[in-house]
């Protein structure tokens, strides 16, 4: 078993990507195959724990509401957005 206080501290803080990078640096200094295998497993565990931030859903409801309010204040509001539709010839 190999000990590295910096990598373990990063893991404790939940900074798994940085901890995996640190374990890779530690692996470069290992002289024995068993130690390298142990560090590789520890690095793989860190990479398994990495989570991506949840994807935000785009919501344009606020923008739509602000645009409608602005049109109303300017006096150009018409139902169903008719103010901005092209006039068709008949």
C-alpha positions in Angstrom: 0.0 0.0 0.0 1.3 3.4 -1.0 0.4 6.5 1.1 0.3 10.0 -0.3 -1.2 12.7 1.9 -1.9 15.1 -0.9 -3.9 12.6 -3.0 -5.8 11.4 0.1 -6.6 15.0 1.0 -8.0 15.7 -2.5 -10.1 12.6 -2.3 -11.4 13.6 1.1 -12.5 17.0 -0.4 -14.2 15.2 -3.3 -11.8 16.4 -5.9 -11.5 13.0 -7.6 -10.1 14.2 -10.9 -7.2 16.0 -9.2 -6.7 13.1 -6.9 -6.4 10.7 -9.8 -3.8 13.0 -11.4 -1.9 13.0 -8.2 -2.1 9.2 -8.0 -0.7 9.0 -11.5 2.3 11.1 -10.4 2.8 8.8 -7.4 2.7 5.8 -9.7 5.6 7.2 -11.7 7.7 7.1 -8.5 6.8 3.5 -7.6 9.6 1.0 -8.0 7.6 -2.2 -7.5 4.9 -3.7 -9.8 2.6 -4.4 -6.8 2.7 -0.8 -5.7 2.0 0.4 -9.2 -1.0 -1.9 -9.5 -2.3 -0.7 -6.1 -2.0 2.9 -7.2 -3.6 2.2 -10.5 -6.6 0.6 -8.8 -6.8 3.6 -6.5 -6.7 6.0 -9.4 -9.4 4.0 -11.2 -11.6 4.3 -8.1 -11.2 8.0 -8.1 -12.1 8.2 -11.8 -15.2 6.1 -11.1 -16.3 8.6 -8.5 -16.1 11.6 -10.8 -19.5 13.0 -11.5 -20.5 15.5 -14.1 -22.6 18.4 -13.0 -26.3 17.9 -13.8 -27.3 19.3 -17.2 -29.4 22.5 -16.8 -32.7 22.5 -18.7 -33.1 25.6 -20.9 -36.1 27.6 -19.8 -37.0 30.6 -21.9 -40.3 31.3 -20.0 -38.8 34.4 -18.3 -37.5 35.8 -21.5 -40.9 35.3 -23.2 -42.7 37.0 -20.3 -40.3 39.9 -20.4 -40.7 40.3 -24.2 -44.5 40.3 -24.0 -44.4 42.9 -21.2 -42.1 45.1 -23.2 -44.4 44.9 -26.2 -47.4 45.7 -24.0 -45.6 48.8 -22.6 -44.6 50.0 -26.1 -48.2 49.6 -27.3 -47.3 47.2 -30.0 -48.7 44.0 -28.4 -51.0 42.0 -30.5 -52.4 38.5 -29.9 -50.4 35.5 -31.1 -47.4 37.7 -32.1 -49.2 39.2 -35.1 -47.2 42.4 -34.8 -44.1 40.6 -36.2 -45.7 38.4 -38.8 -45.3 39.2 -42.5 -48.5 40.5 -44.2 -49.8 38.0 -46.8 -51.3 39.3 -50.0 -54.7 37.9 -51.0 
